[in-house]
Amino acid sequence: MAAHFHKHPRLRDRDYTRGAYFVTICAKRRGEIFGRIAGHGADARMELNDTGRIVEECWRAIPDHFPHARLDQFQIMPDHFHAILILAPPAIDAPVPSTQWVDPTEAPAATLANGPRPGSLGAILGAFKSETTKQINRLNRTDGAQLWQRGYYERTIRRQGGEYGRIAQYIAENPVRWR
């Protein structure tokens, strides 16, 4: 059996602790586990089930755990999640405080031997995915079940040219375009 190598999709020299990001996270095997789309056409809307409500609650809690993070448009779909996450530059040499999701760190610039930089996009999304998985597994009594696909998709949003507005509109209208 040949070894499987996973190419790391993030840029080595990119600072993922600041900027605006369009993020997509997919459920494992694209299972429709967060709810359902009700209505058709312009009336289509997402109806969250208990699992989807946990995802929404954990997403809305991100600024409580990562004060430099600001949430913008987001949409939970039956099998994936879209969001705009804005990261303000952390204060120089300010420690990342301990919360229910995060252990304290020496400073945001510190790098872990294995893993993303504390307070970075990867650290935030990793904590979000971990916490939602724990809570949903507790709800469903499915210890150790994987909820999300490996990794996530991200795109840095450029402020020029109206890209931010187009992405926010795409996210808001996602239920209308559902299958």
N, C-alpha and C positions, 0 to 999 in steps of 0.2 A: 504494500500500500504506500503510495507516494505521500510525502509530507505536505500538509496544507499550510500555506503561508497567507496571512491576511495583510494586505497592503494598507498601511495607515493612511486614511484619506485627508488628514489635516496637514497644513503646510508647516514645516519645521520652524521657519523664521517668523511666522505670524503670531502676533500677540492677541490671544483670544480672551483677554480680560477687559476689553473695551470695544465698543462699537454696537451697531444694530445688526441683528441676525434674524433671518427667516429660517425657521427650524421645522423639520418634519420628523416625527417619530412614528414607526409602524408597529402594530401589534404582531406578535409571533405568528408566523404563517398567514398574516393578514386576516386573522380571525375577526369576525364582526362581533366584538365583545363589549363595546362601550355603549351600545344603544342602537337605535334605528332611525332612519330618515322617515319622517311622517309628511304626508302631503306630496304634491307634485309641482314641477315647474317653479314659478316665482313663490309659491306657498310652501315649498319644501323647507323643513326645519329639522334639526337634530333633537331627538328625545333621548336624554341620557338615562341609562339604567343605573343601578347602584354602583357598578364598576366605573362607569363614566363619571358619576358624581364624585367618586374618590379621586379620579384623575383631575377633575376640575378643582377640587378642594386643595389637592397637593400643588397644582400649578399656581393657584392664587396665593399660596403660602410661601412661594419662593422669596419674595422680598423680605419676609420675616426672618429668613435664614441667611439671605445674601443681600444685605442692605444696599449694595451698589447695583443691584439688578432691578430693572423696571419692566413691567409687563405691558404689552400693547395688545393688539388684536390677536385672538386665538380662536380656534375652532376644533372641537373634538368631533371626530367622525366615527362611524361604526368600527373601522379597522385601523385608523391612524389619527394623528394629531398634528395640526399646523399652529405655529405661533410666531410672533415677533417678540424677541427678547432684546432689551437694550441694556448694555453694561456700561456704566460710568466708570471712568478711571478710579481705582481704589486710592485712598490716601496713601502717600509715600510712607513706607515702613509701618503702616497700620496693621496690626494683627487681624486675622480673620477670626471673629469671635466663635466660641463654641455654642452650638444650638443642638436641638434634638437630632438634626440630620448631619451636623458637621462637627468634627473635632477641631479644637483651636490650632492655629498654625503660628509660626514665628512671624512671617510677613507674607503678603501676597506674592512677592517675587521669589519666594522659596519654591524649589521644585522637588517633587517627590521622586524617589528612585524609579518607581513604576506608577504611572498614573498622571492625570492632568494637573496643571498648576492650580493651587487652591484659589477659589474664586473665579476661575476661568469658565468659559462656556461648557467645556467638557466636564468639569467638576460639578457645575450646577445641574446639568442634564443627567449626569451619573447619579447624583443624590436624588433627583426627582424620580428617575426610573426605579431606583432602589426602594424608595419609600412607597411609591405606588404599588410596586410588586408585593412588598411586605403586607401592606394594608389589604390589598385585593386577595392575596393568598389566605390571610386571616379570615376575611369575609367568606370566602368560598371553601375554607378548610382544605386547601391544596398546597400544603407546605412544600416549598422548593420548586413549584411550577414556574416556568419562565413566561413572563407576560409580554415582553417587548422583543423585537428583533435586535440583533447586535448592532451597536452604533446608532447613528442618526444622520440625517442629511441637514446640512447647513449652508447658507449662502449669506455672505456679508452684503448688507443693503447699502447701496450708494444713495446719498441724499440728493444728488443732482439728477435732473431729468425725470422726476416724478416716480422713480422706482418704488419708493416707500409706499406711496398711495396706491399704486397698482398691486403691490403685494398684499396690502391690507384689504383691498377690495377682493382680491382672489380668495383670501382666507374667509372673509365674511360670506362670500357667495358659494363656498364649497358645497354646502348641502344641495343647492340648486343643480349643480353639475353631477351629483351622485348618480352613478350607473343609470 
